[in-house]
């Protein structure tokens, strides 16, 4: 299990624990793959507290990251029982983990959890497990949730801000391009003019490309803001590149300054632009999950579902924020109205008219 969610500050208890560990000399301790007994015991305790399942410390393998952890786990599980040499992936997952399986010479099977919920999930698991060849199962959702994104007002403030330094303005514009296309940092950096095409079926300009990270196709209709930004930087990048994109670290450094200047109190990194496109720009304006999945280049629609959940949270937050106004409005709608009956004034509520 990995700790940390992009855009959210680390919990103070975790920061304090890491500081204490460093002060106790953990940086000079290099253990084998089994780790140390005290860490294995804490992992066991955490699993019990987190999902109420008892796992003995001996069965916990604390590692420095998911790639190392899955590699070691696959290696062990594939050799435990003769005839069980297949890993079952509950997608979405990290494509590189399937490459690990191939390198080891094992087999794998997979299904998309989006298609199997509730009892369907139990049935599909029983179907695979009944074959008798499953050595291990893995569910590792790589889409770190977009817990935060820019609101429409924050997006407006960002777009209208004026900066003295040209590079700050450039980074702001690149971030805006991501907010209105959904492209990631690397896909904007490597974007070339030949990938911008006018389509016959609608006569509009689209970005037709494949995501650098997954090689999945990502086709994005260009909105006016995106078109303006392309024209603004035309001819300023080398070769056929669309933008003179700074490094990711430079972008993130400037974005922190931009957020502070705009009064945006959020931890902003470049990937937040992709989250903002998915939620504030697309879903909140009536876009569908299915179309968003195609635009973002997600291999599995279940990866896209997190944005719908975030949008629902935004709706819930808005409702709580305006609950007082809504309550007053409802009282006004339901309040009793005067009417005359047999020459007398009679009051009735809206409910009585139903």
C-alpha positions as CSV (number, residue, x, y, z in Angstrom):
1,X,0.0,0.0,0.0
2,X,1.3,3.5,-0.9
3,X,0.7,6.7,1.0
4,X,0.2,10.1,-0.5
5,X,-2.4,11.7,-2.7
6,X,-1.4,14.3,-5.3
7,X,-2.7,17.8,-4.4
8,X,-3.2,17.0,-0.7
9,X,-0.7,17.8,2.1
10,X,0.8,14.8,3.9
11,X,-0.8,14.1,7.3
12,X,1.2,15.6,10.1
13,X,1.4,12.3,12.0
14,X,3.1,10.8,8.9
15,X,5.6,13.7,8.7
16,X,6.4,13.5,12.4
17,X,6.9,9.7,12.1
18,X,9.3,10.1,9.2
19,X,11.3,12.7,11.0
20,X,11.6,10.5,14.0
21,X,12.6,7.5,11.9
22,X,15.4,9.5,10.2
23,X,16.6,10.7,13.6
24,X,16.7,7.1,14.8
25,X,19.0,6.2,12.0
26,X,16.6,4.5,9.5
27,X,18.5,6.0,6.5
28,X,21.5,3.8,7.3
29,X,19.5,0.6,7.5
30,X,19.1,-1.5,4.4
31,X,17.1,-4.6,5.0
32,X,16.3,-7.6,2.7
33,X,12.9,-7.9,1.0
34,X,11.3,-9.3,4.2
35,X,12.0,-5.9,6.0
36,X,12.3,-5.7,9.8
37,X,10.0,-7.4,12.3
38,X,8.7,-4.1,13.8
39,X,7.7,-2.7,10.4
40,X,6.0,-6.0,9.5
41,X,4.1,-5.9,12.8
42,X,3.0,-2.3,12.1
43,X,1.9,-3.3,8.6
44,X,-0.3,-6.1,10.1
45,X,-1.8,-3.7,12.6
46,X,-2.5,-1.2,9.8
47,X,-4.3,-3.7,7.7
48,X,-6.5,-4.7,10.6
49,X,-7.4,-1.1,11.3
50,X,-7.9,-0.2,7.7
51,X,-10.0,-3.2,6.4
52,X,-10.6,-5.3,9.5
53,X,-8.7,-8.3,8.2
54,X,-6.2,-10.3,10.2
55,X,-2.9,-10.9,8.4
56,X,0.0,-12.2,10.3
57,X,3.2,-10.0,10.3
58,X,4.9,-12.9,8.5
59,X,2.5,-12.4,5.5
60,X,3.2,-8.6,5.2
61,X,5.9,-7.4,2.9
62,X,6.6,-3.7,3.4
63,X,8.4,-2.2,0.4
64,X,9.5,1.1,-1.0
65,X,7.0,1.2,-3.8
66,X,4.3,-0.7,-5.6
67,X,6.6,-1.9,-8.4
68,X,9.1,-3.5,-6.0
69,X,6.2,-4.9,-4.0
70,X,4.3,-6.5,-6.8
71,X,7.5,-7.9,-8.4
72,X,8.5,-9.7,-5.2
73,X,4.9,-10.8,-4.5
74,X,4.4,-12.2,-8.0
75,X,7.8,-14.0,-7.8
76,X,6.8,-15.7,-4.6
77,X,3.2,-16.5,-5.4
78,X,4.1,-18.0,-8.7
79,X,6.3,-20.6,-7.1
80,X,4.2,-21.6,-4.1
81,X,1.9,-24.2,-5.7
82,X,2.6,-26.4,-8.7
83,X,0.2,-25.6,-11.5
84,X,-0.7,-22.2,-10.2
85,X,1.2,-19.8,-12.5
86,X,-1.4,-17.3,-13.4
87,X,-1.9,-13.8,-11.9
88,X,-5.5,-12.4,-12.0
89,X,-5.6,-8.6,-12.6
90,X,-8.7,-6.7,-11.5
91,X,-8.3,-3.8,-13.8
92,X,-7.7,-0.9,-14.0
93,X,-4.1,-1.4,-13.0
94,X,-0.5,-0.5,-13.9
95,X,0.3,-1.9,-17.4
96,X,3.9,-2.3,-16.3
97,X,2.9,-4.9,-13.8
98,X,1.7,-7.1,-16.6
99,X,5.0,-6.6,-18.2
100,X,6.6,-7.9,-15.0
101,X,4.6,-11.1,-15.3
102,X,5.7,-11.6,-18.9
103,X,9.4,-11.1,-17.9
104,X,9.0,-13.7,-15.2
105,X,7.5,-16.2,-17.6
106,X,4.2,-16.4,-15.8
107,X,0.7,-16.0,-17.3
108,X,-2.0,-13.5,-16.4
109,X,-5.7,-13.0,-16.9
110,X,-7.8,-9.9,-16.3
111,X,-11.2,-8.3,-16.2
112,X,-12.4,-4.7,-15.7
113,X,-14.0,-4.1,-12.3
114,X,-16.3,-1.5,-13.9
115,X,-18.2,-4.3,-15.6
116,X,-18.5,-6.4,-12.4
117,X,-19.9,-4.8,-9.3
118,X,-21.6,-6.3,-6.2
119,X,-22.6,-9.9,-6.7
120,X,-21.3,-9.8,-10.3
121,X,-17.8,-9.3,-8.8
122,X,-18.2,-12.3,-6.6
123,X,-19.4,-14.4,-9.5
124,X,-16.6,-13.5,-11.8
125,X,-14.0,-14.1,-9.1
126,X,-15.4,-17.6,-8.4
127,X,-15.4,-18.3,-12.1
128,X,-11.7,-17.5,-12.4
129,X,-10.7,-19.2,-9.1
130,X,-12.5,-22.4,-10.0
131,X,-10.0,-23.0,-12.8
132,X,-7.4,-23.8,-10.2
133,X,-4.5,-22.0,-11.8
134,X,-4.7,-18.6,-10.1
135,X,-1.6,-17.9,-7.9
136,X,-2.5,-14.4,-6.9
137,X,-5.0,-11.6,-7.4
138,X,-4.1,-7.9,-7.7
139,X,-6.2,-4.7,-7.7
140,X,-4.0,-1.7,-8.0
141,X,-5.9,1.4,-9.2
142,X,-3.2,3.7,-10.7
143,X,-5.4,6.7,-11.1
144,X,-4.5,8.7,-8.0
145,X,-7.9,10.3,-7.3
146,X,-8.6,13.9,-8.4
147,X,-9.7,14.9,-4.9
148,X,-9.2,18.5,-5.8
149,X,-9.5,20.6,-9.0
150,X,-9.9,24.3,-9.8
151,X,-13.4,25.7,-9.6
152,X,-14.8,27.8,-12.4
153,X,-14.1,31.0,-10.4
154,X,-10.5,30.0,-9.7
155,X,-10.0,29.1,-13.4
156,X,-11.4,32.5,-14.4
157,X,-9.0,34.3,-11.9
158,X,-6.1,32.3,-13.2
159,X,-6.9,33.0,-16.9
160,X,-7.2,36.8,-16.3
161,X,-4.2,37.3,-14.1
162,X,-1.3,39.4,-15.5
163,X,2.3,38.4,-14.8
164,X,5.5,40.4,-15.3
165,X,7.7,37.5,-16.0
166,X,7.3,35.9,-19.5
167,X,8.0,32.4,-18.2
168,X,5.4,32.7,-15.5
169,X,2.8,33.7,-18.1
170,X,4.0,30.8,-20.3
171,X,3.5,28.3,-17.5
172,X,0.1,29.7,-16.7
173,X,-0.9,29.4,-20.4
174,X,0.4,25.8,-20.6
175,X,-1.6,24.9,-17.5
176,X,-4.7,26.5,-19.0
177,X,-4.1,24.5,-22.2
178,X,-4.2,21.4,-20.0
179,X,-7.4,22.6,-18.3
180,X,-9.2,22.9,-21.7
181,X,-7.8,19.8,-23.4
182,X,-7.2,17.3,-20.6
183,X,-3.7,16.6,-22.0
184,X,-1.0,15.7,-19.4
185,X,2.3,17.6,-19.1
186,X,4.3,15.2,-21.2
187,X,1.6,15.1,-23.9
188,X,1.6,18.9,-24.2
189,X,5.4,19.0,-24.2
190,X,5.6,16.6,-27.1
191,X,2.6,17.9,-29.0
192,X,3.4,18.6,-32.6
193,X,1.4,20.5,-35.2
194,X,0.9,17.4,-37.4
195,X,-1.3,16.0,-34.6
196,X,-3.7,18.9,-35.0
197,X,-6.1,17.9,-37.7
198,X,-9.4,19.2,-39.1
199,X,-11.9,16.4,-39.2
200,X,-14.2,15.8,-42.1
201,X,-17.2,14.6,-40.1
202,X,-17.6,17.9,-38.2
203,X,-15.2,20.4,-39.8
204,X,-13.6,21.1,-36.4
205,X,-9.9,20.9,-35.3
206,X,-9.0,18.0,-33.1
207,X,-5.8,16.8,-31.5
208,X,-5.3,13.2,-32.7
209,X,-2.6,11.5,-30.7
210,X,-1.6,8.7,-28.3
211,X,-0.8,9.2,-24.7
212,X,2.9,9.0,-24.1
213,X,2.3,7.1,-20.8
214,X,0.1,4.3,-22.1
215,X,0.1,4.6,-25.9
216,X,-3.7,4.6,-25.8
217,X,-5.3,6.9,-28.4
218,X,-6.6,10.3,-27.1
219,X,-8.7,12.4,-29.5
220,X,-9.5,15.9,-28.2
221,X,-11.8,18.5,-29.9
222,X,-10.1,21.9,-29.6
223,X,-12.0,24.6,-27.7
224,X,-11.5,28.3,-28.5
225,X,-9.2,28.9,-25.6
226,X,-6.9,26.1,-26.7
227,X,-6.9,27.4,-30.3
228,X,-5.9,30.9,-29.0
229,X,-3.1,29.5,-27.0
230,X,-1.8,27.5,-30.0
231,X,-1.7,30.7,-32.1
232,X,-0.1,32.7,-29.3
233,X,3.0,30.4,-29.3
234,X,3.1,29.5,-33.0
235,X,6.7,29.5,-34.2
236,X,8.2,30.0,-30.8
237,X,9.1,26.3,-30.2
238,X,11.8,24.2,-31.9
239,X,11.0,22.0,-34.9
240,X,7.3,21.1,-35.3
241,X,6.6,21.4,-31.5
242,X,3.5,23.4,-30.7
243,X,4.7,24.9,-27.4
244,X,8.1,26.0,-25.9
245,X,7.3,23.9,-22.8
246,X,9.6,24.3,-19.7
247,X,10.5,21.3,-17.6
248,X,7.9,19.8,-15.3
249,X,9.8,21.0,-12.2
250,X,10.0,24.5,-13.5
251,X,6.3,24.5,-14.3
252,X,5.4,23.2,-10.8
253,X,7.6,25.8,-9.2
254,X,5.9,28.6,-11.1
255,X,2.4,27.2,-10.5
256,X,2.9,27.5,-6.7
257,X,3.8,31.2,-7.2
258,X,0.8,31.6,-9.6
259,X,-1.6,30.1,-7.1
260,X,-0.3,32.3,-4.3
261,X,-0.7,35.4,-6.5
262,X,-4.2,34.4,-7.5
263,X,-5.3,33.7,-3.9
264,X,-5.8,30.0,-4.7
265,X,-5.2,28.1,-1.5
266,X,-4.6,24.6,-3.0
267,X,-1.6,22.5,-3.6
268,X,-1.2,22.9,-7.4
269,X,0.9,20.8,-9.6
270,X,0.6,20.6,-13.4
271,X,-1.5,17.4,-13.3
272,X,-4.2,19.3,-11.6
273,X,-5.0,20.8,-15.0
274,X,-6.1,17.4,-16.3
275,X,-8.3,16.9,-13.2
276,X,-9.8,20.4,-13.8
277,X,-10.6,19.6,-17.4
278,X,-12.3,16.3,-16.4
279,X,-14.5,17.8,-13.7
280,X,-15.0,21.6,-13.8
281,X,-14.7,22.0,-17.6
282,X,-16.2,18.7,-18.9
283,X,-18.5,16.8,-16.5
284,X,-19.9,19.8,-14.8
285,X,-21.0,21.2,-18.1
286,X,-22.9,18.0,-19.1
287,X,-20.2,15.8,-20.7
288,X,-20.6,12.1,-20.4
289,X,-18.2,9.6,-18.7
290,X,-18.0,7.6,-21.9
291,X,-16.8,10.5,-24.0
292,X,-14.5,11.8,-21.3
293,X,-12.8,8.4,-21.1
294,X,-12.1,8.6,-24.8
295,X,-10.8,12.1,-24.6
296,X,-8.5,11.3,-21.7
297,X,-7.2,8.2,-23.3
298,X,-8.1,5.9,-20.5
299,X,-7.8,2.2,-21.3
300,X,-10.6,1.3,-18.9
301,X,-13.7,3.4,-18.2
302,X,-13.4,2.5,-14.5
303,X,-10.4,4.7,-14.4
304,X,-12.5,7.7,-15.5
305,X,-15.2,6.9,-12.9
306,X,-13.2,8.7,-10.1
307,X,-14.0,12.0,-11.8
308,X,-17.8,11.4,-11.6
309,X,-17.4,10.7,-7.9
310,X,-15.4,13.9,-7.5
311,X,-18.2,15.8,-9.4
312,X,-20.8,14.3,-7.1
313,X,-18.8,15.5,-4.1
314,X,-18.6,19.0,-5.7
315,X,-22.4,18.9,-6.1
316,X,-22.8,17.8,-2.4
317,X,-20.5,20.6,-1.3
318,X,-22.4,23.2,-3.3
319,X,-25.7,22.0,-1.8
320,X,-24.3,22.3,1.7
321,X,-23.0,25.8,0.9
322,X,-26.4,27.0,-0.3
323,X,-28.5,25.0,2.0
324,X,-29.7,28.1,3.8
325,X,-30.9,29.7,0.6
326,X,-32.5,26.5,-0.6
327,X,-34.4,26.1,2.7
328,X,-35.7,29.6,2.5
329,X,-36.7,29.1,-1.1
330,X,-38.5,25.8,-0.3
331,X,-40.4,27.5,2.6
332,X,-41.4,30.2,0.2
333,X,-42.7,27.7,-2.4
334,X,-44.5,25.7,0.2
335,X,-45.9,28.6,2.3
336,X,-49.7,28.9,2.6
337,X,-51.5,31.0,0.1
338,X,-54.7,32.9,0.6
339,X,-57.8,32.0,-1.4
340,X,-61.5,32.8,-1.1
341,X,-64.1,30.1,-0.5
342,X,-67.8,30.9,0.1
343,X,-66.9,34.5,0.6
344,X,-64.3,33.8,3.3
345,X,-60.5,34.0,3.2
346,X,-59.0,30.5,3.5
347,X,-55.3,29.7,3.6
348,X,-53.8,26.6,2.1
349,X,-50.4,25.2,1.5
350,X,-48.9,24.1,-1.8
351,X,-49.1,20.5,-0.7
352,X,-52.9,20.8,-0.6
353,X,-53.0,21.6,-4.3
354,X,-51.3,18.4,-5.3
